Amino acid sequence: MLEAINSPCDLEGLTPAELSQLSDEIRSFLIEKVSKTGGHLGPNLGVIELTIAIHRAFTSPKDVILFDTGHQAYVHKILTGRADKFDQLRARNGISGYPNRSESVHDVIENSHASTALSWGDGISRGFALQGENDRHVVVVVGDGALTGGMSWEALNNISTAEKRNLIIVINDNERSYSPTIGGVATYLSTLRVTRGYEKFLDWGKDVLHKTPVVGGPIYDTLHGMKKGIKDIIAPQGMFEDLGLKYMGPIDGHDIAAMERALAQAKDYGAPILVHAITEKGRGHKPALADEAEKFHAVGVVDPETGESLSKSGLTWTKVFSAALVELGQEREDIVAITAAMLGPTGLDTFAEQFPQRTIDVGIAEQHAVTSAAGMAFTGLHPIVAVYSTFLNRAFDQLLLDVALHKAGVTFVLDRAGITGDDGPSHHGIWDLALTGIVPTMHVGAPRDGARLRELLREAVDIADAPSMVRFPKGAVHADIPAFERRDGIDILYRGESADVLMISVGAMAAIAVEAASQAFREGVGVTVIDPRWVKPLPQSLLTMVARYRTVVVLEDGIRHGGIASSISEVLRDAGMNVALHSIGVPLEFLEHSKRSEIFSDIGITAQNIARSVVEWSSDFKEEMQPQQDENANRRQNR
């Protein structure tokens, strides 16, 4: 069946048995392919029947289908003719792990951050209505965890005012977002899950009472008319209807026929309507179903039968942070840990096991996490907010005006800083250095190795009257890089025999910097490599050190525009120092998905490329200085 599906049109006319067979084939296909490439396996195994039903009920791309978040769109990609590309899922020149407009006219949202699709749906459906395209529908597939994000409720508040809008909201309710979904909305949905007995009772009443002459129909109609009142008691769906949204469900998201019937009714409704589907994350795959953590939300290369990882799992940055945080938690009762639905991925799960009362998971609500942390700091606690770098972007205003303005002692720990790779442009953590660089009072630490991560985390939590941040990249942590000496807080990692070039290495770029300096030395150029450790505020002694060198190179894994090199340039300019400063960092552009090493190679951040550039810059400087040196020599001779 799967080989015959090249577009959603190919789903038309399939029998229930054929649809069931297709679902089984897609499930086997996903387990086989994603086990080899890595990717979001669990979420997609849970939406197979749901996605088939949506594509049978609607006509894409005329009808627009939006996914919140995009990691649950693998089945959508298969049904829109991309099954043959899954061998290269998330790989260079392969298909993205999220919807991507360059791949298909069926894809719309590329950013793959949660809680955004309802606003997209509001805008697109409003655009259709304003332009008279009343025969087009918008379907928003929202994971239940996305409803823990405030932006979703801002969107619902606006959607509720749309009396005539072809907007269908499908809640994919699998009880899991990334970590188990928590909060009031999650509790409410859990209540709805267990009230399907009421629906069965109503179905039974319909069959029996309609067979009763004369009075059967009116009695059933009366019972059905009481539906909202009964459900308000046993399952308060009125929350949605009070917002002005018609509610349907809960419906078994794995029953294609039931979902099609519900979607057909929703399609004809002519106003915003919510369809609540119950699905099972990881359905049909025993390892995913047995997973009590969230490792099957996204997997690396795994055994398709057992689900066991086939990748070598060494010590990671996340594990180093996790152990260091537990140690600090044992020493200081004022430390609390906060995350946004990513307890395991950020390494807070170990802390939570020992200190459950001091661990707060706010759901997919980074803005709330940051401002709540400011409130906790006001009471004398020291919150540590652990998120991926890309997700701090969403809470910049709160960082600036709730934390920094109020001089709150909050420490931000950013995992996945810099180039992340496979997940594409919206998941790279390349903006944090530039964003935090413009925040007054902010302290930013960038550890080069595990030892420095532990050290900087301790220093960060000792800052009580200002925000601090410690950032580190994705993946394995390399061996510690010891310093020759520490001078006024700055570590000297490599010292050339001559004072030709000073290379300022930011964080985890140290290994590349040292290797590049070694290669440049073999070309006759002396390079000294330093690690300031704290890159904001810049150490005062940095100016003194820079003054000794003719050429300065800054190496960072954030965007060059507004990054650390820009900050250093501004400091040198204010000090009236004329230094040849060169910046090596990430260009100001959106970088597509590829392996981390491939992207670094693309943008020239390799030891060989850096060494070559350093040699050229040193040579250029000498050529520029030669006329001045000759003139000075002539003056001395004439005297």
C-alpha positions, -999 to 999 in steps of 0.1 A, spaced: 0 0 0 27 25 10 44 23 -24 12 35 -41 9 67 -20 26 96 -37 1 123 -28 -29 128 -5 -51 121 -35 -40 85 -35 -58 80 -2 -92 85 -18 -112 53 -23 -92 31 0 -113 7 20 -111 5 58 -90 -27 55 -66 -10 31 -63 20 54 -55 -3 83 -28 -20 62 -14 13 52 -12 24 88 7 -7 97 31 -3 68 38 34 77 44 23 113 70 -4 102 85 21 78 90 47 104 106 23 129 130 10 103 140 44 88 141 65 120 160 38 139 188 43 113 188 81 109 177 92 143 147 116 147 114 121 164 101 85 165 76 84 193 54 114 183 50 102 147 41 66 156 12 81 175 -3 103 147 -4 78 118 -41 72 117 -48 108 128 -28 122 99 -44 98 74 -78 109 85 -69 146 81 -56 141 46 -87 122 36 -110 148 51 -93 178 37 -76 187 4 -40 198 8 -25 222 -2 -58 241 -10 -67 234 26 -37 243 48 -25 218 74 -3 232 102 16 212 128 25 224 163 51 213 166 66 202 133 83 171 147 50 152 144 49 158 106 68 127 94 36 109 84 24 141 66 57 140 47 51 104 37 16 110 25 27 140 5 52 120 -16 84 120 4 87 85 16 116 78 -8 137 105 9 136 91 44 170 74 41 184 109 43 162 122 70 179 152 88 210 147 68 228 169 44 209 173 11 181 152 27 147 161 40 143 181 72 130 167 104 103 194 103 81 209 76 101 227 50 86 249 23 115 241 -1 105 205 0 68 207 -6 38 230 -12 21 210 15 45 225 42 39 259 58 55 264 92 92 258 94 102 272 129 93 240 148 89 258 181 58 248 202 27 269 208 29 290 176 6 271 151 -26 285 165 -15 320 158 -5 309 123 -39 293 119 -57 325 131 -37 346 106 -41 323 76 -78 317 82 -84 354 87 -65 361 55 -87 336 36 -118 352 50 -108 387 42 -100 378 6 -132 358 1 -116 324 -1 -144 308 18 -139 274 3 -105 269 19 -100 254 54 -72 256 79 -64 226 101 -41 231 131 -27 200 147 -17 209 182 1 186 206 -14 187 240 18 200 255 17 231 233 -14 242 252 8 248 282 24 277 263 8 311 268 9 320 232 -16 292 224 -41 309 248 -34 343 233 -43 328 200 -74 310 213 -86 342 228 -85 359 194 -98 328 174 -129 328 196 -140 361 182 -142 346 147 -178 337 140 -173 327 104 -139 312 99 -130 278 84 -106 269 112 -104 234 127 -81 228 158 -72 192 163 -57 185 198 -34 155 195 -37 144 231 -11 118 240 -5 129 276 30 137 266 47 168 252 84 162 257 84 153 293 50 142 307 26 171 303 20 190 335 -2 219 346 -39 228 348 -45 223 311 -30 188 313 -51 179 343 -82 191 324 -74 170 294 -67 140 316 -102 144 330 -117 144 295 -97 112 287 -115 92 313 -151 104 305 -155 84 273 -180 63 292 -204 91 289 -200 90 251 -207 53 251 -238 58 272 -250 84 248 -244 60 219 -262 32 237 -291 56 244 -293 66 208 -296 30 196 -321 19 222 -343 50 224 -346 55 187 -362 20 186 -388 32 211 -420 43 193 -431 79 196 -412 90 228 -378 75 221 -366 103 198 -376 132 221 -361 115 251 -328 110 233 -329 147 221 -334 157 257 -305 137 269 -283 151 241 -294 186 250 -281 180 285 -247 170 271 -229 202 281 -244 203 316 -234 167 323 -199 171 308 -194 202 328 -197 180 359 -176 151 349 -153 168 324 -152 206 323 -150 210 285 -169 242 291 -135 259 294 -132 258 256 -168 265 249 -167 295 272 -140 308 249 -165 306 221 -151 274 206 -173 245 197 -159 213 212 -160 177 198 -146 147 215 -127 130 229 -123 108 199 -100 78 194 -73 92 172 -64 57 160 -99 51 146 -96 65 111 -134 62 104 -143 79 137 -118 107 130 -130 112 95 -166 115 107 -156 141 133 -135 160 108 -162 160 82 -186 176 108 -160 201 118 -154 210 82 -190 218 76 -194 238 108 -182 271 93 -167 285 125 -137 277 147 -141 243 162 -119 221 184 -116 183 178 -101 164 207 -83 133 196 -68 108 221 -36 91 207 -9 69 221 26 82 217 49 55 203 20 33 193 29 -1 179 65 0 191 71 -18 224 104 1 234 86 34 229 55 24 248 77 11 277 97 43 278 90 61 311 114 89 303 113 109 271 142 92 251 117 80 225 105 114 218 136 118 198 161 90 192 196 86 178 206 55 159 189 26 177 181 -11 173 147 -12 156 136 -42 176 149 -34 211 152 4 209 187 2 224 211 29 213 237 18 188 257 50 192 286 53 216 274 73 246 304 90 262 303 117 288 282 146 276 281 183 285 246 177 298 257 149 322 285 171 335 261 199 343 236 174 358 262 160 383 275 195 391 240 208 398 232 179 422 264 187 441 255 223 444 220 214 455 234 193 483 254 222 495 229 250 491 192 247 500 184 280 482 190 265 448 159 256 428 159 242 393 134 253 366 128 239 331 102 241 304 90 205 297 126 192 292 135 177 325 156 149 311 171 166 280 185 194 301 199 171 328 175 182 356 160 147 361 188 137 385 183 168 405 146 162 405 151 127 420 170 141 450 151 174 453 116 170 439 103 200 459 130 222 445 124 212 409 98 231 388 87 220 353 65 248 339 55 231 307 63 247 273 63 282 288 97 297 288 84 332 293 67 322 325 97 302 336 119 333 335 96 357 352 87 331 378 124 327 385 127 365 391 99 361 417 117 333 434 149 353 435 130 381 452 123 357 480 159 348 485 161 316 464 186 312 436 168 297 406 187 279 379 167 280 346 179 252 323 167 253 287 181 248 252 198 279 239 173 284 211 144 284 235 158 313 256 151 334 225 114 331 233 119 347 267 142 376 259 118 403 271 114 386 304 152 381 308 157 418 300 130 435 320 119 410 347 153 396 356 180 420 346 162 452 353 153 439 388 188 427 394 175 392 401 201 366 410 190 340 384 213 316 366 205 305 331 221 273 319 219 270 281 224 235 266 228 231 228 245 265 225 262 272 191 258 249 161 235 220 169 232 203 135 204 179 125 174 198 137 180 228 114 178 266 115 153 270 143 173 248 167 208 263 164 218 281 195 238 308 178 219 339 190 224 337 228 258 355 229 245 384 208 212 387 227 226 386 262 254 409 251 229 438 252 215 430 286 228 453 313 243 436 344 243 402 326 272 378 334 280 353 306 303 323 311 314 300 284 332 269 297 358 252 273 355 218 290 339 199 318 361 212 346 354 248 336 317 240 334 317 229 370 338 259 380 318 285 361 285 271 374 297 276 410 308 311 402 275 319 385 254 309 415 275 330 437 263 361 418 233 372 439 225 407 425 225 401 387 216 375 362 242 350 351 244 325 322 265 295 315 264 280 279 277 248 264 272 229 231 254 197 222 270 163 225 301 148 240 325 168 262 361 165 251 390 160 275 398 189 298 422 215 284 445 227 312 458 262 313 495 271 314 485 298 339 456 319 349 462 357 348 435 379 364 409 353 356 420 347 320 434 313 312 464 310 288 461 278 269 488 281 243 518 305 241 537 311 209 573 320 209 567 354 194 540 380 201 525 378 166 488 369 172 465 367 202 436 343 197 407 348 221 388 315 223 352 315 235 340 284 253 341 251 236 360 265 206 392 261 227 403 227 212 400 241 177 419 273 187 448 254 202 451 231 172 450 261 149 477 278 169 498 247 167 494 246 129 502 283 125 534 278 146 546 253 121 541 280 94 563 304 114 536 324 131 535 326 169 500 325 184 489 329 220 455 314 228 436 326 258 402 317 273 385 346 292 360 321 307 336 351 314 329 369 281 305 394 297 315 416 313 349 412 296 378 410 321 395 444 326 429 428 322 420 418 286 429 453 273 463 451 288 468 417 272 455 428 238 479 458 238 509 434 235 498 420 202 496 433 167 468 410 155 439 398 175 415 369 164 382 361 182 369 326 177 332 320 188 304 296 179 277 323 179 268 348 152 296 373 144 271 402 142 267 415 177 288 386 192 318 386 214 342 400 187 318 429 183 319 436 221 357 434 221 359 457 191 337 483 209 359 481 240 391 486 220 375 515 201 364 532 233 399 528 247 414 544 216 434 512 207 441 506 171 443 468 168 438 446 138 409 426 151 395 396 131 363 377 139 357 340 132 322 330 140 288 320 125 276 341 96 243 360 100 221 336 82 198 307 88 218 274 86 201 243 72 202 209 88 235 190 85 259 173 109 276 197 132 310 190 118 297 196 82 283 230 91 315 240 109 334 230 77 310 250 55 315 282 75 353 277 77 355 269 114 382 242 112 417 242 127 432 241 92 411 270 78 417 291 109 455 285 109 456 295 72 437 327 79 459 335 109 491 331 88 476 354 61 465 380 85 499 381 102 516 384 68 493 412 58 500 431 90 537 428 85 534 441 49 513 470 61 538 478 88 569 475 66 567 511 51 564 525 86 593 505 98 614 516 68 606 552 75 615 548 112 648 532 102 656 561 78 649 586 105 673 569 129 700 567 101 696 604 92 701 614 129 
